[in-house]
């Protein structure tokens, strides 16, 4: 799956510089650099902490309050980052927060163990990366999975970032769709909602704040508040 599923291909074989693929679905657009690749049916043993990540940590531990951690799949992945933090902050590494980006089937399966390993040692939160999750698990399952992740994190008292394509059309074009507004309102069940960059970002932040402030009287995380209805007043 290429570029959040805009194109799909089957790997037909290995070649000297990579793999030979047969495109089975495409929107007919050219592939651009730095677009994501997903392998939904493959168990990739790719280490989530690269050498560049380790170099970047040298600055991050001095300048940041939280470390965003992509491609986390197991509790052992959390342990690797914790060890790197311990090397750089021997006395205070437990004060450095971690945000685990949940974006693969493995991360979903292992989330309870990930939470225990991370939240038991330091400030910890979860980002529901709905773009990658939809590609990896199938678009039909993304709504179901995000509900289960929200339930699990609420039970564990772990804060959640609701991410990927929230008010995407509004941010880029200045006009939201009805589906976008409903989706944004559902973000009230998380502690944080993430918007992507775009020319209308400030307007989108303003609208998002108004939507969430209205919804908070109706819903607290996964629990309806059953407030008095006054929409006709």
C-alpha angles and dihedrals in degrees: 000000000000130000098000092318098308086130131026129199141174120228106237099179150321124280131183095268100035135300137332112231136188113218109226099174132020141155089224097251128129119260113246130204122274095024118146125259122205128190103194096177097043131083101220116197093209114151110236094214112064128191089256089053090055090051091048090051089067089068097032095060089056098043109027138067095202136034116217109215118199128196094019109167108159143027087250089063088057089050091055092055092044090054091051090050091048090055092052099037106029095170103031108028091116090065092061111095126222127210110198114206108218106206110134137063088246092057091050092051093046099040095110091055091043091053093049093049096046107031091045090064110031146350107309139181139172130230114205100215097199096179096061093035091056091052094044098044101027128263092260091064101042095090091049094047095048089053091053092047091051091050093049095048093047090052090051093044090240117149118236133213112211103213148172128059097356105164087347095157092047093050092051103033106020094240122090126212122233090248091053093053092050091047091049090052090054088058086076087085091068129066094237138023120206124211126194124233123273143134093274097044095120091052091048092051090052093050092044091053091052093048094049093046089055093046097049091076090055100043138024107194104300096344123092113227095207092214121179112282114240105156091125094055 
